[in-house]
Amino acid sequence: MLEVCVEDLHGIDTAIAGGADRIELCAALAVGGLTPPASLIRAAAAASEASAVPVHLLARPREGGFVYTPREQALIADDIRTAAEAGLAGIVIGALDADHRLDLAALADWVTHAKALGTARGRPLSLTLHRAFDLCRDMPDALESAVALSFDRILTSGGAPKAIDGVAMLAALHRQAAGRIIILAGSGVSPETLPAILATGVREVHASCRLPATSAADPAELRFGFVSTQRAATNRGAVERLANMVAGHAALE
């Protein structure tokens, strides 16, 4: 299973055309991803319906840490409702307390909310715990909490900035999960790092498949700060290569 994270219409179309199995819809990937606008959510839902590629919405109201105030928690609950009402397949959420443990109360509230919305629409929302998990002081204990909360998967790099540097923990988490929850390995997943990541036993991987943008930026746009000097875009060839590698690995098992 290859999940591709995207932040715009080009990314949605390119991920689908390149053979992604699932899409994580975000904005602002440069800061790890934020909740995208409602207009993009609706466009992703339409693309998902046409292609049968499921889309999961990242609900993260701001950059920075994952300790949320009650008002921020309410924003995330509203994002969950938006995903359900748009017809998306799932949500990606996470929260910590000040001691770098999962915020069990906030997560339980969101999971209950998501389940109620899924029941109302006649189709459950898939639940992914995002990489706030990687900042937990005790990841094995956090995994057990995620199982108890009924999450379907955990997006993690094994507690390292890049998954290739967290392969030992990824393997340990996969063993501990023992089929109760999916370990979705992400961060720095590329054709070069994929074999070692799949060798941990994980069967779902998460990648941006982005390459530096090839078109030159308008000098005026750069001068006014309307475009980044480090632009990147989802690349179809990168998606296709990873998708083929993941499919080939599965075929060998």
N, C-alpha and C positions, 0 to 999 in steps of 0.2 A: 504494500500500500504506500503510494507516494502522495503526500499532502504538500501542496504548493501554497505559500502565503503570498498574497497579492494586495496591492493598494490602489488600483485604478482599473478602468475599463480595459485598457491594453493588457494588463496582467490577467484579468479574468479570461479574456478571449485567448490569450497566448497559452495559459495553463491548460485550458480545455483542448485547444488544438494540439498541444504537445503531448497529451496523454496522461495528465494528472488524474489520480483516482479521487482526489478530494481537494477542495480549496478552503484555505482559511482567509477570510476577508478582513482586512485591516485598513488603517491609514497610517502614515508616518512610520514606515518600517525602519527608518534611520534611527529611531529611538526605541525599537523593539515592538512597535505596533500600538496603535490606539484605535478606539471605536471609529469606524468610518461614517460618513454622512448617510442619512436615510435614503437619499436619491441613489447612491451607489449600492446600498443594500437591496433596493428594489430592482436595480439593474442586474445584480448578481442573482437574485431569485429568479428572474426571467431567464437568464442564461442557464441556470441550473435546471429549470424545468425543460428547456429545449434540449439540453445535452445529457440529462440524467447524471451529471456530476454533482455530488452533494457539496453544499457550502456551509461552513461553520463561521459564525460571527465572533470576532474578538471583542469582548466588552471590557475596555480599559479606558477610563475617562480622562487620564492625563499621564504625562511622562513622569518618571521618578519612581519612588518606592510603591509598595503595595499595602500600606497601612491606610485604610480609608475611613473618612468621617461618615457619620450617618447620612449626611446629604449626598456624599459621593456614592455610598452604597445604594441609595435610592436611584441614582443615575444608572448604575449597573443593572438594577432590577428593571428599569424602564427599557434599557437596551435589550434585555432578555425578552421582554414583551415584544419589542420591535422585531426581533429575529423570528419569533413564533408567528406573529401576524403576517410577516412577509413570506412565510413558508420556507424559511431556511431549515436545514437539517439539524443544526446543532449550535451550541455556544461554547465559547472558550473563556473561562473566568478564573480568578484567583485572588487571594487576599491573605495578608500576614498580620500578626499582632506585633507589638513593639519588641517582643523577645525573639523574633524570627521563627515563630511557629505559625502554622496555618491558623487563620482566624475562623475557628470552627463555627461560631455563631453566625457570622456573615455568610459563610459558605452554605451552611444548612438552610438559611433563609432563602438564598438564591436557588438552591437545588429544589426546595419545596415549591417555590414559585414556578420554576421551569417545568417541574412535573405536572403541576396544575394546568399550566398553559398547554402542555403536550396532550393531556387528557382532554382538554376542551376542544382541541383541533383534531383529535383522533389519531395523532401520530406523535410519539415522544421526541423530545429534543435530546440529541446526543450531547453528553456532558464531558468536556475536556478541562482538566486542571492545568493552567498555563505555567510558564516558567518562574513564577513566584516560588514554585516548588524548589527551584535550584538554590534559593537563598535560605531555605529551611536549615536550621542547625542540626536536625536529625532527619535525614531524608527517609530512611527505612520506617521510622515512626510516622512520618507524614504520609507515606504510602498507605499504611494501615488505616489512617484517618480518611484518606481519599476513598478507599474501599468501603469503609463504613458509611461514608456520605453518598455512596452509589454513583461515583464518577465512573465513566466508561474508559477513560484513558488519562494519562499524565504526559504532558509535553515537557521533556527534560533533556538537558545536555549532560546529565550525570553530575551536576554540581560544579562543572567547569565552564568557562566562557564558551568553549567550543566542544562539541560532542566527541571529537576525536581524542580530546584530552580527558574525557570522562568515561572512557569505554569500560574501565574496571567497575565503576559504580553502575553504569548502564547494565552490565551483565548481572551484577548482584541484584539490582532492582527487578530485572526481568525474571530472575530465578525466584525472588521473593513473591512477585506478583502471581506466579503459578496459575495463570489463566483467569485470575479474579479481576484483573484490570489490565489494560493495554499500556505498554510503555512505548510512547511515541518519541523517537529520538530526533532532536533538532538542534540547530545552530552549527553553521559551517559544514553542512552536509553537501558533498560534492562527489563527482566521479572518483576522485582520488581518495577521499576518506570513507566512502560508502562501504567498500568491502570489510574494513575493520569494524565499522559500526554494525553491519549485519552479522558479523561473526559473534557479536554479543548475544545473539538470539532474538533480538527485537525484529518485529515484522512490519512495523510502520515507521516511516521516516518523514521528516518535515524539512522543506528547503525553500528558499526564495527563488532559486534558479535565475538570479539577476546578474547581468553583466553591465559594465560601464556603458552609458549611452553613447552611441556612435555619432549622432547628429550634433553639430556645433550649436552651442547656445547663442542666442542673440546677445551681443555685447551690452546693449541697453538693459536687457533683462538681468544680466549679471551685475551691472553697475547699480541697479536699483534693489538688488537682493531678491528678485522675484523667482530666481531659479538657483539651485545649488550648484556649486562647482564640482561636486561629487555625485553627479546624477547617475542613476542606474535604472535598468528596466528589465522586466521579466523577458527571458530569452527562450524562444521556442526550441532551439537546438539543445539548450541546456536541460529543458524539461524533458524532451524526447530521450536524451541520453540517460538521464537518471531513471526515467520510467522504464526504459528497456533493460537497464541493469537490474532494477528491482524485480521486474517480471522474469528475467533470466535466472535470478537467484531462486525465486519461488519455484520455477520449473525444475530446478535441480534437486529439490527436496523430495 
